[in-house]
Every structure is written in C-alpha cells, then in structure tokens.
Amino acid sequence: PNTIESIVTFLKKKGFTDQEIFKAGLSSQKDRGNGYFDRFRGRLMFPINDAQGYVVGFTARVMPKTDGSDANEAKYINTQQTLLYNKSQILFAFDKARAAIKKSGAAVIVEGNMDAISSHQVGVRNVVASSGTALTLEQLQLLKRCTDRLIFSFDKDAAGERAARRAVEVARDAGFSLRVLELPAGSGKDPDDCIQKDPALWQQAIKDAVPFLQWLILRTQERLDFNDPDQKKKAADELLQEVARFGDPVEQSHWIRVLSDLFHTPEAMLFEKVRRMRQPSTQNQPTGAPRAANDHNLTLSSHILSLLFSWPEL
C-alpha cells in the first residue's frame, strides 16, 4: 500500500523491533527525530530468493498513480545491502531455474525480472535475470555448478552492447561458452514483450542464439559503414580486440578467417595485428621489469581462477 508505516506497524505487532525491521531492509530512518518509515510504498513487490529459495530481499516497481506523482519517483528500487542480501551473490529466479538449467545444459540470462517471470510462466525455465546489474564472479560461481554454457539477451542499443562486452569478458575468463540471442523483428523491445506476443518466438530466439563475436559483428555492421575506409579500420580494430581476448588458438584462427573474408584483408595481416594487441604494455612497468615475470603472473592468475571454479565445494 501507498502508506508511510504499514509494514513497520504490521511487523511490530508481530513482535519485531524497529532495529530488526531496519536491518532486514524493510524500513528507513527518519531524517529528523526518532522513528522509522516504510522503505517500500505504493510499489509492486518482487521477492528475491537466494539459491536455497529463501526470500532475502525485494525489487519494487512503482505503481502508476492517477495524479501523475509517480513521474518523479525511481521506477525500481531494491533492498539495500543487508546481512542476508548481497546483490553481487544473487541471480533472480536462480532457485527456480536451477533444475532446468542442468537439464537443458544452458542458462539464459535476461536483464529484467519481468523477462524471467514471463519466460517461466510459459514453461521456459532455464532463465535467470541479472536485474540490470553487471555479472559478478559470485553469480558465475552459482551458474558454474549447473552449466558451462550461457546465452545472453541484451537490449538492442548502445547500452546493451556495452553490457554485452562487460558480461562476456568476465564470463569468458571464467571458462564459459557464450552465445547471444536476437529477438525477432517486430517482437518487442525485450523478452517480456516477445513472450506476450508469442511464446514460440522466444523459444526460437533461444534456439537461434549465435556466438558472441558473430552477434557483435552484426551489431558493428549496423553501426559502421564497412565501405568507408575510416569506419572499416575502426570496425576492424574493435573486432580484432575481441579476437585477441580469445585464449584458444583454434577459436582465434576461426574468427580471423571470418574477418578476413569480411574485410577483404589477408589473414596474415590480421594475425599480425592481433599479435601486437596481445603483447603486454610496457608503458607502466618499472624499468627493466622482465617480461617473463609478467607472463608468469598472468598464467598464475589464470590458474588460480581455474582452480576456484573447479573447487568441489563451490
């Protein structure tokens, strides 16, 4: 309800103290004087569960008001960090998606809670939501218990492309196989829209998901003119930077061959460009710092990360 102290009053009648309610993230302290008021007011509440299914927090969407006063309010607010709720360790709907992720062999990651809810409602249950935040190592550890294949759904705009690059970088380093799905033309701006239009479109979009670099090539072609020399060079630099991040030489070779055909440029030239991109920068290294030591540190860090994700208890 859109009232000041409904939750606080209700929970105090149940025997909870002001401090307990505050530490659970359900109230805020008044600026002046003593007392507390409800943190969530006039909002639709989405319970957030941990991996075991216990409610640890909430995402709250503002409800439209007839007087238009909701225009100045944040569309979504979340439970702040508490003893129970740490957003970097939580994936929305993971507790309900875990079995389906294991069965299907892949996890579909969407941005919004409603996207995940709609997908589960139509029977596509291997879907979790990042709730609009960047993926963390802790969240990837949860997923690694169930699968090593991720399928991302990102908004089709500049912000979506930036989010894709960030998510892919951390997930690739954690050893995941990555794909990106594309919503069919005219099916809406997000998975929720697509599902409301036709659940079969959403199911097909997941089946048709392509490797991240293939998706990025398509996005780059929409943004830059490959017939213009300057824009072609910019596109090549951007895409080869991604190729240079691949650790597997077979995978690198495959994408260099693709880009060679795309840019009508000899593979040898692209290989050389990637080789230079992969060389560690010496600009900020102490004078005389041995390059072998830097390579050793990178290898050691990679080895430690691999051990972390293969540790049975995790």
PyMOL commands that set and color helices and strands:
alter all, ss='L'
color gray80, all
select helices_A, chain A and resi 6-13+18-23+69-72+87-89+94-104+113-121+137-144+158-173+191-197+199-207+212-223+229-244+249-263+267-278+291-310
alter helices_A, ss='H'
color red, helices_A
select strands_A, chain A and resi 27-29+36-38+43-49+55-62+76-78+107-110+127-129+149-153+177-181+210-211
alter strands_A, ss='S'
color yellow, strands_A
deselect
rebuild
show_as cartoon
